[in-house]
């Protein structure tokens, strides 16, 4: 497995059959993309087919972005690429609950900031 990070035109990324059946409400994600930009690149195969990140890609397209950062996986089997997609969606569903943050982290600290300690 080899992975690179590249900027790709949003129109060049192919969305085929997906594990997730809907992208849901993208309002908060679009707000985050406007405010902070893309924190986690979408993941594609070397042929440009989306592996993970359909919500991020859809939100970027709706915001009128021309390009998006991509993790590009090269020389992987279809089985391995499907496993990556399932793993990402399963990990997201297991849930990040803001209500579980310590009070010192809920609002005054940026998400992921190293200097935010409780």
C-alpha positions in Angstrom: 0.0 0.0 0.0 1.2 3.4 -1.0 -0.5 6.7 -0.2 0.2 10.2 -1.4 -1.6 13.5 -0.7 -2.6 15.5 -3.7 -4.9 18.3 -4.7 -7.5 17.1 -7.2 -10.4 18.9 -9.0 -13.6 18.0 -7.3 -15.2 17.2 -10.7 -12.5 14.6 -11.3 -13.5 12.4 -8.4 -15.8 9.5 -9.2 -18.5 8.5 -6.7 -19.7 5.0 -7.3 -21.6 2.5 -5.1 -21.2 3.6 -1.4 -21.5 1.8 1.9 -23.4 4.8 3.4 -26.8 5.3 1.8 -27.1 9.1 2.4 -24.9 12.0 3.1 -27.4 13.5 5.5 -27.5 17.2 6.6 -24.3 18.9 5.5 -25.0 22.3 7.2 -22.5 21.9 10.1 -19.9 20.3 7.9 -20.2 23.2 5.3 -19.9 25.7 8.2 -16.8 23.9 9.4 -15.3 23.9 5.9 -15.9 27.6 5.5 -14.5 28.4 8.9 -11.5 26.0 9.2 -11.1 24.5 5.7 -10.7 20.8 5.1 -9.2 19.1 8.2 -9.2 15.5 6.9 -8.6 14.9 3.2 -11.0 12.7 1.2 -9.6 9.3 0.3 -9.5 8.1 -3.3 -8.1 5.3 -5.3 -5.4 6.0 -7.9 -8.1 5.9 -10.6 -9.9 8.8 -8.9 -12.7 6.7 -7.4 -13.9 7.9 -4.0 -13.1 5.5 -1.2 -14.0 7.6 1.9 -15.2 11.2 2.4 -18.4 11.5 0.4 -19.9 14.0 2.9 -16.7 16.1 2.7 -16.6 15.9 -1.1 -20.3 16.7 -1.5 -20.0 19.7 0.9 -17.0 21.0 -1.0 -18.9 20.7 -4.3 -21.9 22.5 -2.8 -19.6 25.3 -1.5 -18.2 25.7 -5.1 -14.7 24.5 -4.4 -12.6 23.8 -7.5 -10.1 21.4 -5.8 -9.9 19.2 -2.7 -7.1 17.6 -0.8 -7.0 13.8 -1.3 -5.3 10.8 0.2 -4.6 8.8 -2.9 -4.2 5.0 -2.3 -2.3 3.3 -5.0 -2.0 -0.4 -6.0 -4.6 -1.6 -3.5 -7.1 -4.4 -4.2 -10.8 -3.7 -4.4 -11.3 -5.6 -1.1 -8.7 -3.5 0.7 -10.3 -0.2 -0.6 -13.7 -1.4 0.5 -12.3 -2.2 4.0 -10.9 1.3 4.2 -14.3 2.8 3.4 -16.1 0.6 5.9 -13.6 1.3 8.6 -13.9 5.0 8.2 -17.7 5.0 8.3 -17.7 2.6 11.3 -15.3 4.7 13.2 -17.4 7.8 12.6 -20.6 6.1 13.6 -19.0 4.9 16.9 -19.4 8.5 17.7 -17.8 11.6 18.9 -20.1 13.1 21.4 -19.4 16.6 22.4 -21.3 16.1 25.6 -18.5 13.7 26.7 -15.9 16.4 26.6 -14.4 17.7 29.8 -15.9 21.2 30.5 -12.5 22.8 29.8 -12.7 21.4 26.2 -16.3 22.2 25.3 -16.3 25.5 23.6 -13.2 27.5 24.6 -10.7 25.1 22.8 -10.4 24.4 19.2 -11.0 20.8 18.2 -7.7 19.0 18.0 -5.6 21.8 19.5 -2.6 20.4 21.4 -2.6 23.3 23.9 -6.1 22.4 25.1 -5.7 20.4 28.3 -8.1 20.1 31.1 
